Every structure is written in C-alpha cells, then in structure tokens.
Amino acid sequence: MGSSKFTIYPLDIGAGQVALSPIPGRSGSYEADLSTILHWGPDLVLSMTTQSELDRMGASGFGDDLAAVGVTWCHLPIVDFGAPDGNVANAWIEVSTLSADILARGGKILTHCFGGCGRSGMAALRLMIEAGEASDAALERLRKTRPCAVETDAQRRWAVRSSA
C-alpha cells in the first residue's frame, strides 16, 4: 500500500465490524483521512497511538473532531511496537464492555495506530477473542484482512490474555 492512500481494513465480528487503519494524517492530509473515517461510520474509535504521534500527524484534535459528530473516542496511548501498560490495561475494562455493546447491536469500531498494524491489530485481536473466537483462528482471520496485524510477542500475549 502506498502512503498516499488512507485505507480502512474492516472485519466482521459478531453482528458488527472492527476495522484497522493508520493514524489520520498518515496519507498527508488529516482532513481527507478524517473524512474517510467519518464516511465509514464508526460508533467508537480507539486511538492506540501516543499523543506525540497524533500531534506529529496534525491529528491533535482528533478526539474533539469525532465528538463533534457524535463518535465516541478512547485514547489508549501505547508506544510503537509496545503493549499496554497498567493504565491502558485498566482503561481496557471499560473499552471492552463498550465494544461488546456496540458489536452486539451491529455497530462499528475503528482501531488505529501509526501504521494500522501492530497496536491496532492487537486491539482488534483482543476484541475478536472477547467476542468468543479462538485466539489462533482469530489471528489467522485477522491477518487475512491485514497481514501485518500484531507485530510483537508482547502484543499477542496481551491480546490473548483472559479478560476475566
């Protein structure tokens, strides 16, 4: 994929969809990428990037821009190639419940990181497993849609960890 095109990679989970994407602004135009995201119509957006990554791409106001059109935004900052720390892991409890409700009613969740691979793939895999998919089969299915999804062992370990 060329860096000039902003692509969303959707995957059916239960009655709803979870999609992965790069950070808005990665194509060179934050406004165009935001428009693509809003056209896709997410109910929830999970930003798995650090604030400095958002700032660097001109996406500092992403959460406000989503809120202005009624889209829920959760910022779960994780360093590139990283896995959640205690703060993000604690925040996930609420994200997990909200996500399950959205998927059960046929809604859409967009998860993004900088490139739309590792951190966003980790979150998507966790949501797939929480929806009842077996971890290995879920990862295989996820990688059919986004081959680069889940880049590190730490990301995979966090995704498959029981939420119980």
C-alpha positions as CSV (number, residue, x, y, z in Angstrom):
1,M,0.0,0.0,0.0
2,G,1.3,3.4,-0.9
3,S,1.4,6.0,1.8
4,S,-0.7,8.4,-0.2
5,K,-3.9,6.4,0.2
6,F,-5.6,6.1,3.6
7,T,-7.2,2.6,3.8
8,I,-9.6,1.1,6.4
9,Y,-9.4,-2.7,6.8
10,P,-12.8,-3.9,8.2
11,L,-13.5,-7.3,9.7
12,D,-16.9,-8.8,10.7
13,I,-17.1,-9.6,14.4
14,G,-20.5,-10.9,15.5
15,A,-23.2,-8.6,14.3
16,G,-20.8,-5.7,14.0
17,Q,-17.4,-4.7,12.5
18,V,-14.0,-3.9,13.8
19,A,-11.6,-2.2,11.4
20,L,-7.9,-1.3,11.5
21,S,-6.4,1.9,9.9
22,P,-3.3,4.0,10.1
23,I,-3.3,7.2,12.0
24,P,-5.3,10.0,10.4
25,G,-2.9,12.3,8.6
26,R,-0.6,9.5,7.5
27,S,-1.7,10.0,3.9
28,G,-0.5,13.6,4.1
29,S,-4.0,15.1,4.7
30,Y,-5.6,14.9,8.1
31,E,-8.8,16.3,6.8
32,A,-9.1,13.8,4.0
33,D,-8.3,10.9,6.3
34,L,-10.9,12.2,8.9
35,S,-13.4,12.3,6.1
36,T,-12.7,8.7,5.1
37,I,-13.1,7.6,8.7
38,L,-16.4,9.5,9.1
39,H,-17.7,8.1,5.8
40,W,-17.0,4.6,7.1
41,G,-19.2,5.5,10.1
42,P,-17.6,4.2,13.3
43,D,-19.5,4.3,16.6
44,L,-16.2,4.1,18.5
45,V,-12.7,5.0,17.6
46,L,-9.7,3.5,19.6
47,S,-6.5,5.5,19.2
48,M,-3.6,3.3,20.2
49,T,-1.0,6.0,19.5
50,T,0.9,8.3,21.7
51,Q,-0.2,12.0,21.9
52,S,3.1,13.0,20.2
53,E,2.2,10.7,17.2
54,L,-1.2,12.4,16.9
55,D,0.5,15.8,17.2
56,R,3.1,14.9,14.5
57,M,0.3,14.0,12.0
58,G,-1.8,17.1,12.6
59,A,-4.4,15.0,14.5
60,S,-4.1,16.7,17.9
61,G,-7.9,17.5,17.7
62,F,-9.0,14.0,16.5
63,G,-11.0,13.3,19.7
64,D,-12.8,16.7,19.5
65,D,-13.4,16.2,15.8
66,L,-15.0,12.8,16.4
67,A,-17.1,14.1,19.4
68,A,-18.4,16.9,17.3
69,V,-20.2,14.4,15.1
70,G,-21.2,12.0,17.9
71,V,-18.5,9.4,17.6
72,T,-17.1,8.0,20.9
73,W,-13.3,8.3,21.2
74,C,-11.0,6.4,23.5
75,H,-7.3,7.3,23.6
76,L,-5.2,4.3,24.8
77,P,-1.6,5.6,24.3
78,I,0.9,2.8,23.7
79,V,4.4,3.3,22.3
80,D,5.1,1.9,18.8
81,F,5.7,-1.8,18.9
82,G,4.6,-1.8,22.5
83,A,1.8,-3.4,24.6
84,P,-0.5,-1.8,27.1
85,D,0.9,-0.6,30.5
86,G,-1.2,-0.7,33.6
87,N,-3.1,2.5,32.8
88,V,-4.2,1.3,29.4
89,A,-4.9,-2.2,30.7
90,N,-7.2,-0.7,33.4
91,A,-8.9,1.5,30.8
92,W,-9.5,-1.6,28.6
93,I,-12.1,-2.9,31.1
94,E,-14.5,-0.1,30.2
95,V,-13.5,-0.2,26.5
96,S,-14.2,-3.9,26.4
97,T,-17.7,-3.5,27.8
98,L,-18.5,-0.6,25.5
99,S,-17.1,-2.5,22.5
100,A,-19.2,-5.6,23.2
101,D,-22.3,-3.5,23.4
102,I,-21.5,-1.8,20.1
103,L,-20.7,-5.1,18.3
104,A,-23.9,-6.8,19.7
105,R,-26.1,-4.1,18.1
106,G,-24.3,-4.3,14.8
107,G,-22.1,-1.2,15.3
108,K,-18.6,-0.4,14.0
109,I,-15.3,0.1,15.9
110,L,-12.2,1.6,14.3
111,T,-8.9,0.9,15.9
112,H,-5.8,2.7,14.7
113,C,-2.2,3.1,15.4
114,F,0.5,4.8,13.4
115,G,0.7,2.2,10.5
116,G,-2.5,0.3,11.2
117,C,-0.7,-3.0,12.0
118,G,0.7,-3.8,15.4
119,R,-1.1,-1.9,18.1
120,S,-4.4,-1.7,16.2
121,G,-4.1,-5.4,15.3
122,M,-3.5,-6.2,19.0
123,A,-6.7,-4.4,19.9
124,A,-8.7,-6.0,17.1
125,L,-7.5,-9.4,18.1
126,R,-8.4,-8.8,21.7
127,L,-11.9,-7.8,20.6
128,M,-12.2,-10.9,18.4
129,I,-11.2,-13.2,21.3
130,E,-13.5,-11.4,23.7
131,A,-16.3,-12.0,21.2
132,G,-15.7,-15.7,21.6
133,E,-13.2,-16.5,18.8
134,A,-10.3,-18.9,19.5
135,S,-7.0,-17.0,19.5
136,D,-5.1,-18.8,16.8
137,A,-8.1,-18.8,14.4
138,A,-8.8,-15.2,15.2
139,L,-5.2,-14.2,14.4
140,E,-5.2,-16.1,11.2
141,R,-8.5,-14.5,10.1
142,L,-7.3,-11.0,11.1
143,R,-4.1,-11.5,9.1
144,K,-6.1,-12.5,6.0
145,T,-7.5,-8.9,6.2
146,R,-4.4,-7.2,7.4
147,P,-1.2,-9.4,7.1
148,C,0.9,-7.1,9.3
149,A,-1.6,-7.2,12.3
150,V,0.0,-7.9,15.7
151,E,3.7,-7.3,15.3
152,T,5.3,-8.4,18.6
153,D,5.1,-11.3,21.1
154,A,4.1,-8.8,23.8
155,Q,1.2,-7.6,21.7
156,R,0.0,-11.1,21.0
157,R,0.3,-12.0,24.7
158,W,-1.8,-9.0,25.7
159,A,-4.4,-9.7,23.1
160,V,-4.9,-13.3,24.1
161,R,-4.8,-12.7,27.9
162,S,-8.1,-13.5,29.5
163,S,-10.2,-10.5,30.4
164,A,-11.8,-12.4,33.2
